[in-house]
Amino acid sequence: MTTLRTRSGPVRPRQLAGDVLAIGRPWFWFVSLLPYYLGVVLATGRIVPPVGDWPLLALGALVIGPLVWISVLAVNDAHDLRGDRLNARKAGSPLVVGRLTPAAAQLIALLAGVLAVAAALFAGPLFALGTAIVLLVGWAYSAPPLRLKARPGFDVAVNALAIGAAGQLAGWSLLRPLAEFPWPMAVLGTLVGAALYVPTTLADLEADRTSGYTTVAVRLGPRRAYLLGLGLWLAAGLLSLAMSAADVVIPRSMLPMEIVLVPLLVIAYRRLVRAERTFRGIVAVAVLFLVPSLTFVLTYTRTLP
């Protein structure tokens, strides 16, 4: 049976597949797939897109989900090994335990990236260009000399745009011209993405300080970083209220619910993120955010002619 040699010796294909999956962290895929689906809903006005679009949309989901995430996270793990060894949350990483080397991780990143762009070409040149840009930014985020994750402000901007805007644009662009995209949704998504990203730097604060990584939390300190995240979350809530009141993308019929939910979501962020300062609090807030998101999808698709 064919094997691959890593630092710990020969690796069988099944073990290698498991390690690639571990590097890719499947729970991250939904961070882009949910906005991707939202972009599809915005483009079609339907909860379930037309059957004829399913093959194209499935290909897009494969690209923006598994392939892109495996590529960018493999680059991240290859360049973060020193810090990951000090982070209890990363104790089971294939690189930390020695099953894969940084060179092997970068090879995985390259192969996944090539596959992502090649698959994206079947969806169209614009989608392939967007995929290539995301992969390039992912490399710049983790790898020297740019290493944007250690440049406060850039770390937030990269993740906010990737989480909040790129997914929506990807889903939309497969079905409709990009120029017709409702750009207030990209602004709203970017604010939400930034507000959810900032607490992740709080959760890794001590490990990043010890490793010498200057994230936004390291630069600002825990209190100011938390207040930044809270301010971004509040700004997203106020923008959604204004959009609903003006009947811009978010239907005006959602305004009464928005008036109730926005303060509740702000309170939830304030209590869960500050009290936990772990990923559990961030996940809890993100899950709560699914309530207005699902309501928007249901309401938006019913109000279109």
C-alpha positions as CSV (number, residue, x, y, z in Angstrom):
1,M,0.0,0.0,0.0
2,T,1.3,3.5,-0.9
3,T,2.5,5.5,2.1
4,L,3.6,9.1,2.6
5,R,6.5,9.8,5.0
6,T,6.2,12.6,7.5
7,R,8.3,13.4,10.6
8,S,6.8,10.5,12.5
9,G,7.4,8.0,9.7
10,P,5.2,6.4,7.1
11,V,1.6,7.5,7.0
12,R,-1.2,5.5,5.5
13,P,-3.7,7.2,3.2
14,R,-6.5,6.8,5.8
15,Q,-4.4,8.5,8.5
16,L,-3.4,11.2,6.1
17,A,-7.0,11.8,5.1
18,G,-7.9,12.2,8.8
19,D,-5.1,14.6,9.3
20,V,-6.1,16.7,6.3
21,L,-9.7,16.8,7.7
22,A,-8.4,17.8,11.1
23,I,-6.3,20.6,9.5
24,G,-9.4,21.7,7.5
25,R,-11.6,21.9,10.7
26,P,-15.0,21.1,9.2
27,W,-16.9,23.3,11.6
28,F,-15.2,26.3,10.0
29,W,-16.7,25.4,6.6
30,F,-20.1,26.6,7.8
31,V,-18.6,30.1,8.5
32,S,-18.5,30.6,4.7
33,L,-21.2,28.2,3.6
34,L,-24.0,29.9,5.6
35,P,-23.2,33.4,4.0
36,Y,-22.9,31.5,0.7
37,Y,-26.4,30.2,1.0
38,L,-27.6,33.7,2.0
39,G,-26.1,35.0,-1.2
40,V,-28.0,32.3,-3.1
41,V,-31.3,33.3,-1.4
42,L,-30.7,36.9,-2.2
43,A,-30.0,36.1,-5.8
44,T,-33.0,33.7,-6.3
45,G,-35.5,34.9,-3.8
46,R,-36.1,31.3,-2.9
47,I,-35.4,29.1,0.1
48,V,-34.6,26.2,-2.2
49,P,-32.9,27.3,-5.5
50,P,-34.1,25.9,-8.8
51,V,-33.1,22.3,-9.4
52,G,-31.2,23.2,-12.5
53,D,-28.8,25.4,-10.5
54,W,-28.0,22.6,-8.0
55,P,-24.9,21.2,-9.7
56,L,-23.3,24.6,-10.1
57,L,-24.1,25.6,-6.5
58,A,-22.8,22.3,-5.2
59,L,-19.5,22.9,-7.0
60,G,-19.4,26.4,-5.5
61,A,-20.0,25.0,-2.1
62,L,-17.2,22.5,-2.5
63,V,-14.8,25.3,-3.4
64,I,-15.8,27.8,-0.8
65,G,-16.2,25.2,1.9
66,P,-13.7,22.3,2.1
67,L,-11.1,23.2,-0.5
68,V,-10.6,26.9,0.4
69,W,-10.6,26.2,4.2
70,I,-8.2,23.3,4.0
71,S,-5.8,25.4,2.0
72,V,-5.9,28.6,4.1
73,L,-5.9,26.7,7.5
74,A,-3.0,24.4,6.4
75,V,-0.9,27.5,5.7
76,N,-2.0,28.9,9.0
77,D,-1.0,25.8,10.9
78,A,2.4,25.6,9.1
79,H,3.3,29.1,10.2
80,D,1.7,29.0,13.7
81,L,3.4,25.9,15.0
82,R,5.4,27.6,17.6
83,G,2.4,29.3,19.1
84,D,0.1,26.3,18.7
85,R,2.5,24.3,20.9
86,L,1.7,26.7,23.7
87,N,-2.1,26.7,23.1
88,A,-4.1,24.0,24.9
89,R,-6.8,24.3,22.3
90,K,-4.4,23.1,19.6
91,A,-2.9,20.2,21.5
92,G,-4.4,17.6,19.2
93,S,-3.3,19.3,15.9
94,P,-1.5,16.9,13.5
95,L,1.4,19.3,13.4
96,V,1.6,19.8,17.2
97,V,1.6,16.0,17.8
98,G,4.2,15.5,15.1
99,R,2.2,13.5,12.5
100,L,2.7,16.2,9.9
101,T,5.6,18.7,9.3
102,P,5.1,22.3,8.3
103,A,6.4,21.4,4.8
104,A,3.7,18.7,4.5
105,A,1.1,21.2,5.6
106,Q,2.2,23.7,3.0
107,L,2.1,21.0,0.3
108,I,-1.5,20.2,1.4
109,A,-2.3,23.9,1.2
110,L,-0.9,24.1,-2.3
111,L,-2.8,21.0,-3.6
112,A,-6.1,22.1,-2.0
113,G,-5.6,25.6,-3.4
114,V,-4.9,24.3,-7.0
115,L,-8.0,22.1,-6.8
116,A,-10.1,25.0,-5.5
117,V,-9.1,27.3,-8.4
118,A,-9.4,24.4,-11.0
119,A,-12.9,23.5,-9.7
120,A,-13.9,27.2,-9.6
121,L,-13.0,27.6,-13.3
122,F,-15.9,25.3,-14.1
123,A,-18.2,27.7,-12.3
124,G,-16.9,30.7,-14.3
125,P,-13.8,33.0,-14.6
126,L,-15.2,35.5,-12.1
127,F,-15.8,32.8,-9.5
128,A,-12.3,31.5,-10.1
129,L,-10.7,34.9,-9.8
130,G,-12.6,35.5,-6.5
131,T,-11.3,32.1,-5.2
132,A,-7.7,32.9,-6.2
133,I,-8.0,36.3,-4.3
134,V,-9.3,34.6,-1.2
135,L,-6.5,32.0,-1.3
136,L,-3.9,34.8,-1.8
137,V,-5.3,36.8,1.1
138,G,-5.4,33.6,3.2
139,W,-1.7,33.1,2.5
140,A,-0.9,36.8,3.3
141,Y,-2.8,36.4,6.6
142,S,-0.6,33.6,7.9
143,A,2.7,33.7,6.1
144,P,5.6,36.1,6.3
145,P,6.5,38.7,5.2
146,L,3.0,40.2,5.4
147,R,1.6,37.9,8.1
148,L,-1.5,40.1,8.5
149,K,-2.8,38.1,11.5
150,A,-0.1,39.7,13.6
151,R,-0.9,43.2,12.3
152,P,-3.7,44.6,14.5
153,G,-6.6,45.9,12.3
154,F,-5.6,43.9,9.3
155,D,-6.3,40.7,11.2
156,V,-9.9,41.9,11.9
157,A,-10.4,43.3,8.4
158,V,-9.3,40.1,6.6
159,N,-11.6,37.9,8.7
160,A,-14.5,40.2,8.7
161,L,-14.5,40.5,4.9
162,A,-13.9,36.7,4.5
163,I,-16.7,35.8,6.9
164,G,-19.2,38.6,6.2
165,A,-18.9,39.5,2.6
166,A,-17.0,36.9,0.5
167,G,-19.5,34.1,1.1
168,Q,-22.5,36.2,0.1
169,L,-20.7,37.5,-3.0
170,A,-19.8,34.0,-4.0
171,G,-23.3,32.6,-3.8
172,W,-24.7,35.6,-5.6
173,S,-22.1,35.7,-8.4
174,L,-22.9,32.2,-9.5
175,L,-26.4,33.2,-10.4
176,R,-26.5,37.0,-11.1
177,P,-24.2,39.8,-12.1
178,L,-22.0,41.1,-9.3
179,A,-23.0,44.7,-10.1
180,E,-26.6,44.0,-9.0
181,F,-25.6,42.7,-5.5
182,P,-27.3,44.5,-2.6
183,W,-24.2,46.0,-1.1
184,P,-25.7,47.0,2.3
185,M,-25.8,43.3,3.0
186,A,-22.1,43.1,2.5
187,V,-21.6,45.9,5.0
188,L,-23.9,44.3,7.5
189,G,-22.2,40.9,7.1
190,T,-18.7,42.5,7.5
191,L,-19.7,44.1,10.7
192,V,-21.1,40.9,12.0
193,G,-18.0,39.0,10.9
194,A,-15.7,41.5,12.7
195,A,-17.8,41.4,15.9
196,L,-17.6,37.6,16.0
197,Y,-13.9,37.5,15.1
198,V,-12.6,39.9,17.7
199,P,-13.5,37.6,20.7
200,T,-11.5,34.8,19.1
201,T,-8.4,36.9,19.7
202,L,-9.5,37.2,23.3
203,A,-9.8,33.4,23.7
204,D,-6.2,33.0,22.4
205,L,-4.8,36.1,24.2
206,E,-2.4,34.4,26.6
207,A,-1.0,32.0,24.0
208,D,-0.6,34.8,21.5
209,R,1.2,37.0,24.1
210,T,3.6,34.2,25.0
211,S,4.3,33.5,21.3
212,G,4.8,37.1,20.5
213,Y,1.9,37.4,18.1
214,T,0.5,40.9,18.1
215,T,-3.2,40.4,17.5
216,V,-5.8,43.1,18.0
217,A,-6.4,41.7,21.6
218,V,-2.7,41.8,22.4
219,R,-2.4,45.3,21.1
220,L,-5.5,46.7,22.7
221,G,-5.7,44.6,25.8
222,P,-8.7,42.4,26.8
223,R,-11.1,45.2,27.9
224,R,-10.6,47.5,24.9
225,A,-10.7,44.6,22.5
226,Y,-13.9,43.4,24.1
227,L,-15.4,46.9,23.8
228,L,-14.4,47.0,20.1
229,G,-16.2,43.7,19.5
230,L,-19.3,44.9,21.4
231,G,-19.2,48.2,19.4
232,L,-19.1,46.4,16.1
233,W,-21.9,44.1,17.2
234,L,-24.0,47.1,18.2
235,A,-23.3,48.8,14.9
236,A,-24.4,45.7,13.0
237,G,-27.7,45.7,15.0
238,L,-28.3,49.4,14.4
239,L,-27.6,49.0,10.7
240,S,-30.1,46.1,10.4
241,L,-32.7,48.2,12.2
242,A,-32.1,51.1,9.8
243,M,-32.3,48.8,6.8
244,S,-35.5,47.3,8.0
245,A,-37.0,50.7,8.7
246,A,-36.1,51.9,5.3
247,D,-37.2,48.6,3.7
248,V,-33.8,48.1,2.1
249,V,-33.2,44.4,1.6
250,I,-34.5,43.6,5.1
251,P,-38.3,43.8,4.8
252,R,-40.0,46.5,6.9
253,S,-42.3,43.7,8.2
254,M,-39.4,42.5,10.3
255,L,-39.0,45.8,12.1
256,P,-41.0,44.9,15.2
257,M,-39.0,41.7,15.6
258,E,-35.8,43.6,15.0
259,I,-36.7,46.1,17.7
260,V,-37.0,43.3,20.2
261,L,-34.1,41.0,19.0
262,V,-31.3,43.6,18.5
263,P,-31.2,44.6,22.2
264,L,-31.4,41.0,23.3
265,L,-28.5,40.1,21.0
266,V,-26.4,43.0,22.3
267,I,-27.1,41.8,25.9
268,A,-26.2,38.2,25.0
269,Y,-22.9,39.4,23.4
270,R,-22.1,41.5,26.5
271,R,-22.7,38.7,28.9
272,L,-21.5,35.6,27.1
273,V,-18.4,37.1,25.5
274,R,-17.2,39.0,28.5
275,A,-18.0,36.2,31.0
276,E,-16.7,33.3,28.9
277,R,-13.7,34.7,27.0
278,T,-13.7,31.3,25.3
279,F,-15.0,29.9,22.1
280,R,-18.1,28.6,23.8
281,G,-19.4,32.2,24.3
282,I,-18.6,33.1,20.7
283,V,-20.4,30.0,19.4
284,A,-23.4,30.7,21.7
285,V,-23.7,34.2,20.3
286,A,-23.3,33.0,16.7
287,V,-26.1,30.4,17.3
288,L,-28.4,33.1,18.7
289,F,-27.7,35.2,15.6
290,L,-29.2,32.3,13.5
291,V,-32.7,33.3,14.8
292,P,-32.9,36.7,13.0
293,S,-31.0,35.2,10.0
294,L,-33.5,32.4,9.6
295,T,-36.4,34.8,10.0
296,F,-34.9,37.1,7.4
297,V,-34.6,34.2,4.9
298,L,-38.2,33.2,5.5
299,T,-39.6,36.8,5.3
300,Y,-37.4,37.9,2.4
301,T,-38.5,35.0,0.2
302,R,-42.2,35.6,1.0
303,T,-42.2,39.3,0.3
304,L,-40.6,39.1,-3.2
305,P,-43.1,39.1,-6.1
